[in-house]
């Protein structure tokens, strides 16, 4: 049959998902269950078997990298005739809508997209004009306040109405001035940040029902990946778009919902069948990535969560290495064990350093790992360090490209004296004042006053000539040719090379190489506005690092990736789970931390190691093993290192005192035949109660032994 090729190699549940095309469909796809292949084949099935045009199918992915990978796979199935333009992220889709229809709300189609550094550049201007220093408030904190303000999209009217008076109430009059001036500058530059993109679309649809209807009629089928990580506004958007045809296919896993701090809620997926009726649910729980040992460990932890859809991952993969829990007396012992294990496997098992990933709860946990790897001469790559597109030389290159397309104020401020052109702070302030008086952009003002006597000793004429040369000719050049020309004619390339900073030189070479690769993949000419749009929406997690080195990253960064060997380090209470999640009544926070542990475990293909050590936390408290370790059946891992009974009892007492965790509330009043769990012996059953000797006689099935235990022992918990 015509569509058989889209079902070949799929299991029964995957085939069911591919052929489920009409109505509301919820797919619960466990880690490593072939989710991407299923999504790709379903998309191809819609096009080939049903005859649906790709222009009528919206496929939302969580990252640009995932979207690019899906477009690549779709093209391999359907050929180059499919442009895959509606396979994109939420932000990418919103940009498409706004480029087409934002003029309906009095905003130009060639708006700029602000990344975090651009936002901080605007704040630098704001602080300068208000005479403030960073002592007033850090930029990150101001951006958080602005983000809170933008949670309601009613502010959009202030940015789209030039005559609207912007006065934003805040905690203090000065903070109000900062936010108000920031928004005024956004309006002046016609610039939108990531949060604005979806807010503007929702506002557009609310204000212009005909535009909303146009998009509803255009989008007949929607499929959303990683639905559990969608925010309320993102879900609101897909609900609006699917309202006409009611064909909404969502894929996700509540057990991997780790972005509640960004507004996502696992309940959106858990309760999808109640909010979208009638709904069919398909559970894909066959794992193709990991060994049974790894999956059993993950299942054992995650089943303790309440907000989830019950499923156990299983696999037909062969058994592999035992899971290891390593306990050290200090961080030095912990990193020594990790380093020796890695070097051992590399030396004797023909394993590469790039087969290993070290994952941790927060970036600060990497310090002792980096120091230890340097001592052991183990090559490593940080995935959560300084981001490539935030490096100064890369921001400079992008600013020059933006000058050609937009000639905007922010890009001018970054490029006008870079390289040095004798145009310092005094002249820039003069330029700003003239621009304000004449109601012109900074670049328009610069051209108007280019013959100003005070400019004679500067190189501003050469700067303007370079920009104008490429503003006239850029449409006839590839982006790589354009960037090379600008860097050469502006003197920037010469300055970088004369500096002798090889890292900066290499970074610019990598940028040019990435542009050339993108141009080749694009098939047709890559336009400058399309490229700048992609760069603005790009995250560092979308980059590929193929060096033969151990990968160091947070668990959040690791999501969606897989590695043969994974070490979860600093697996201590107060770290994972975090102290914040241990506050009484914060059960949802604790569940999110448990999901983080689950995500870490399910990254591993061949072997998983969980390591922790004693010592003091950053808060000066004694470090104890994570409570999640004690939730795991003891026969599911081997312990390396001696875990003292005193530390176990101290840990159990700490667990009881925090968060009212019922699993660890042990009043030592058990009945005969009651099932319990012991931190070392595992699951057991009370066989006798000896009141005289103050003992329980317990049979431990996992060890097949019977032991007398003191009723005062605090390490027992009910099952």
Buried (B, 14 or more C-beta within 10 A) or exposed (E): EEBEBBBEEBBEBBBBBBBBBEBBBBBBBBBBBBBBBBBBBBBBBBBBBBEBEBEBBBBBBBBBBBBBBBBEBBBEBBEEEBBBEBBBBBBBBBBBBBBEBBEBBEBEEEBBBBBBBBBBBBBBBBBBBEEBEEEBBEBEEBBEBBEEBBBEBEBBEBBBBEEEEBEBEBEEEEBBBBBBBBBBBBBEBBBBBBBBBBBBBBBBBBBBEEBBEBBBEBBBBBBBBBBBBBBEBBBBBBEBBBEBBEBBBBBBBBBBBBBBEEBBBBBBBBEBBEEBEEBBEBBBBBBEBBBBBBBBBBBBBBBBBEBBBEBEBBBEBEEBBEBBBBBBEBBBBBBBBBBEBBBEBBEEEEBEBBBBBBBBBBBEBBEBBBEBBEEBEBEBBBBBEEBBBEBEBBBBBBBBBBBBBBBBBBBBBBBBBBBEBEBEEEBBEBBBEBBEEEEBBBBBBBBEBEEBEEBEEBBBEEBBEBBEBBEEEBEEBBBBBBBBBBBEBBBBBEEBEEEEEEEBBEBBEEBBEBBBEBBEEEEEEBBBEBBBBBBBBBBBBBBEEEEEBBBBBBBBBBBBBBBBBBBBBBBBBBBBBBBEBBEEEBBBBBBBBBBBBBBBBBBBBBBBBBBBBBBEBEEEEBBBBBBBBBBBBBBBBEEBBEBEEEBBBBBBBBBBEBBEBEBBEBEEEBEEEBEBBBBEBBBBBBEEBEEEEEBBBBBBEBBEEEBEBEBEBBBBBBE
